């Protein structure tokens, strides 16, 4: 919470900085053409994992429901244009957010019937590229561009499952990895203000939608329905563990400085 308050204070200070007084709209060109930008990103996101295991006598489950707020960086590259003699603005923008990886862990889970200990690790990748269209209203007198962005962002979540079978002296550990890579839709609102003919500052808030995915693992069962070693056919029998992995919706707040490199 302290991170959010501190960043909000910084962004508020940026938003009230006055642009230079320009004499004509032709001088307000820093939003037009090719530009790049860099700054800070505050990301509030999370992941959820529900792992269901054991089919006799009853199903059991373990859950990781985690969220984290991370401060990282953002870089953007885009091209935009204000339509001649009008205040309508349109552009295309690519971005890259980067944070530390978010790792959540649920260890020492125990399936008493099938005599399994297992650990579950859930990790959200820290690098997220995006692509979006930007449209907005351009006020030539103040150098303020208010805009909306609509696009998609790449997100990767990895769930790693490792089980240790205690019902036999033989080596029977099981490992499985459930990867979820998604191109999730995003929508953002923002304001950008000119400082000079080349430089502007931007504040934007983005909402990224979530996604669910279910995967079934075929795991080897070493005991029968009476809890004895399953050796009737000399081999163990398979059963299923079901993993439901969710990428939660996310909120990104970005504070950026942009520089025009070509009109």
C-alpha positions in Angstrom: 0.0 0.0 0.0 2.9 2.4 0.8 4.3 1.8 -2.7 1.0 2.7 -4.3 0.7 5.9 -2.2 4.3 7.0 -3.0 3.9 6.4 -6.7 0.6 8.2 -6.8 2.2 11.2 -5.2 5.0 11.2 -7.8 2.5 10.9 -10.6 0.3 13.7 -9.3 3.4 16.0 -9.2 4.2 15.1 -12.8 0.6 15.8 -14.0 0.5 19.3 -12.7 3.8 20.5 -14.2 3.1 23.2 -16.7 4.2 22.9 -20.3 6.0 25.7 -22.0 3.8 28.4 -23.5 3.7 27.9 -27.3 2.4 30.4 -29.8 0.9 28.0 -32.3 -0.3 24.5 -32.7 2.5 23.7 -35.2 5.0 24.0 -32.3 3.2 21.3 -30.3 4.7 18.4 -32.2 6.2 16.1 -29.5 3.2 13.7 -29.6 3.4 13.3 -33.4 5.7 10.9 -35.3 8.0 8.2 -34.0 8.8 8.3 -30.3 10.2 6.2 -27.5 9.6 6.3 -23.7 10.7 4.8 -20.4 9.7 5.0 -16.8 8.2 3.1 -13.9 5.4 0.5 -13.7 3.5 -0.5 -10.6 1.9 -3.9 -11.3 -0.7 -5.5 -9.0 -1.3 -9.1 -10.3 -1.6 -12.6 -9.1 -2.1 -16.3 -9.9 -4.3 -19.0 -8.5 -3.7 -22.8 -8.5 -6.2 -25.4 -7.4 -4.7 -28.9 -7.4 -7.1 -31.8 -6.9 -5.6 -35.2 -6.1 -6.7 -38.7 -5.0 -9.8 -40.4 -6.3 -10.5 -42.9 -3.5 -12.1 -42.7 -1.0 -12.6 -38.9 -1.6 -10.9 -36.2 -3.6 -8.6 -33.8 -1.8 -7.2 -30.5 -2.9 -4.6 -27.9 -2.2 -4.7 -24.3 -3.3 -2.3 -21.4 -3.9 -4.2 -18.1 -4.2 -1.6 -15.4 -4.3 -1.2 -11.8 -5.4 1.8 -9.4 -5.4 2.4 -5.7 -6.0 5.7 -5.1 -7.8 7.5 -2.0 -8.9 9.4 -2.4 -12.2 10.2 -0.6 -15.4 8.6 0.1 -18.7 9.9 1.0 -22.1 7.7 1.9 -25.2 8.1 2.5 -28.9 5.3 4.0 -30.9 4.1 6.1 -33.8 1.2 8.6 -33.6 -0.4 11.4 -35.5 -2.9 14.2 -34.9 -5.2 14.5 -37.8 -4.8 17.8 -39.7 -6.9 20.7 -38.4 -8.6 18.3 -35.9 -8.0 17.3 -32.3 -8.4 13.5 -33.0 -5.2 11.5 -32.4 -4.4 7.9 -33.4 -1.3 5.7 -33.0 0.2 2.3 -32.6 2.5 1.4 -29.6 4.6 -1.5 -28.5 5.7 -1.8 -24.9 7.7 -3.9 -22.5 7.2 -4.2 -18.7 9.8 -5.9 -16.6 9.7 -6.8 -12.9 11.2 -9.4 -10.7 9.6 -12.9 -11.0 6.7 -13.6 -8.6 7.2 -17.1 -7.0 4.5 -18.7 -4.7 5.1 -22.0 -3.0 2.9 -24.6 -1.3 5.1 -27.4 0.1 4.8 -30.5 2.3 1.3 -31.4 1.1 0.4 -34.9 2.0 -2.0 -37.4 0.3 -2.5 -39.8 3.2 -4.3 -42.5 1.2 -1.8 -42.8 -1.6 1.1 -42.0 0.7 2.4 -39.1 -1.3 4.3 -36.0 -0.2 4.3 -33.3 -2.9 5.3 -29.7 -3.4 3.8 -27.1 -5.8 5.6 -24.0 -7.0 3.9 -21.3 -9.0 5.8 -18.7 -10.8 4.8 -15.6 -12.8 7.3 -14.4 -15.4 8.7 -10.9 -14.9 8.8 -9.8 -18.6 5.6 -8.8 -20.4 5.6 -7.4 -24.0 2.4 -5.7 -25.3 1.0 -4.1 -28.4 -1.9 -1.6 -28.5 -3.7 1.0 -30.5 -4.0 4.4 -29.0 -6.7 7.0 -29.8 -7.4 10.2 -28.0 -8.1 13.9 -27.9 -5.3 16.4 -28.5 -5.5 19.9 -27.0 -3.1 22.1 -29.0 -3.3 25.1 -26.6 -2.1 23.1 -23.5 -0.2 20.3 -25.2 -2.4 17.7 -23.3 -3.3 14.4 -24.9 -6.0 12.3 -23.2 -6.2 8.8 -24.6 -7.4 5.3 -24.4 -5.3 2.2 -25.4 -6.7 -1.1 -26.5 -4.4 -4.1 -27.1 -3.0 -7.3 -25.8 -0.2 -8.3 -23.4 1.9 -11.5 -23.2 1.9 -13.3 -19.8 3.6 -16.5 -18.8 2.8 -18.6 -15.6 4.5 -21.9 -14.7 3.3 -24.4 -12.1 5.7 -27.1 -11.1 4.5 -30.2 -9.3 6.8 -32.8 -7.6 5.6 -35.9 -5.8 7.4 -38.4 -3.7 5.7 -41.8 -3.3 6.3 -43.3 0.2 4.4 -46.6 -0.5 7.4 -48.3 -2.0 11.1 -48.4 -1.5 11.7 -48.0 -5.2 12.4 -44.6 -6.7 9.0 -43.3 -7.7 9.2 -39.5 -7.6 7.0 -37.7 -10.2 7.5 -34.3 -11.6 5.3 -32.4 -14.0 5.2 -28.8 -15.3 2.1 -26.9 -16.3 2.9 -23.9 -18.4 0.3 -21.2 -19.3 1.3 -18.6 -21.9 -1.4 -16.1 -22.8 -2.0 -13.1 -24.9 -4.5 -11.3 -22.7 -6.6 -8.3 -23.8 -5.8 -4.9 -22.1 -7.5 -1.5 -21.9 -5.8 1.7 -20.6 -6.7 5.3 -19.9 -4.1 8.0 -19.7 -3.0 11.6 -20.0 0.2 12.9 -21.6 1.5 16.5 -21.5 4.1 18.3 -23.5 7.1 19.9 -21.8 8.9 21.0 -25.0 8.8 20.3 -28.7 10.5 16.9 -28.1 9.6 15.8 -24.6 6.4 14.8 -22.8 5.4 13.1 -19.6 2.7 10.4 -19.3 0.5 8.8 -16.7 -1.7 5.8 -17.5 -3.7 3.1 -15.8 -4.2 -0.2 -17.5 -6.4 -3.2 -16.8 -5.4 -6.6 -18.1 -7.9 -9.4 -18.2 -7.4 -12.9 -16.7 -7.6 -16.5 -17.9 -8.1 -20.0 -16.6 -6.6 -23.3 -17.8 -7.1 -26.9 -16.6 -4.7 -29.8 -17.1 -4.9 -33.4 -16.0 -1.8 -35.4 -14.9 -1.7 -39.1 -15.3 0.1 -40.2 -12.1 1.1 -43.7 -11.1 -0.7 -45.2 -8.1 1.2 -47.7 -6.0 -1.5 -48.8 -3.7 -4.9 -50.4 -4.3 -8.3 -49.5 -2.8 -7.4 -51.2 0.5 -4.2 -49.3 0.9 -2.0 -52.2 0.0 0.8 -52.2 -2.6 -0.8 -52.8 -6.0 1.1 -55.8 -7.3 -1.7 -57.9 -8.8 -0.3 -57.4 -12.3 3.3 -56.6 -11.2 2.7 -53.0 -12.2 1.2 -49.9 -10.7 -2.0 -48.5 -12.0 -2.5 -44.9 -13.2 -4.9 -42.3 -11.8 -5.4 -38.6 -12.4 -4.5 -35.3 -10.6 -6.3 -32.3 -11.9 -4.7 -28.8 -11.9 -6.7 -25.6 -12.5 -4.3 -22.7 -13.1 -5.6 -19.1 -13.3 -3.9 -15.9 -14.3 -5.7 -13.2 -12.3 -6.6 -9.9 -13.8 -3.9 -7.3 -13.3 -3.7 -3.5 -12.9 -0.7 -1.6 -14.2 0.0 2.1 -13.4 2.8 3.6 -15.4 4.7 7.0 -15.2 6.7 7.6 -18.4 8.8 10.2 -20.1 8.6 10.2 -23.9 10.9 11.7 -26.5 10.1 12.4 -30.1 12.8 11.2 -32.5 11.1 11.7 -35.9 8.1 13.6 -37.3 
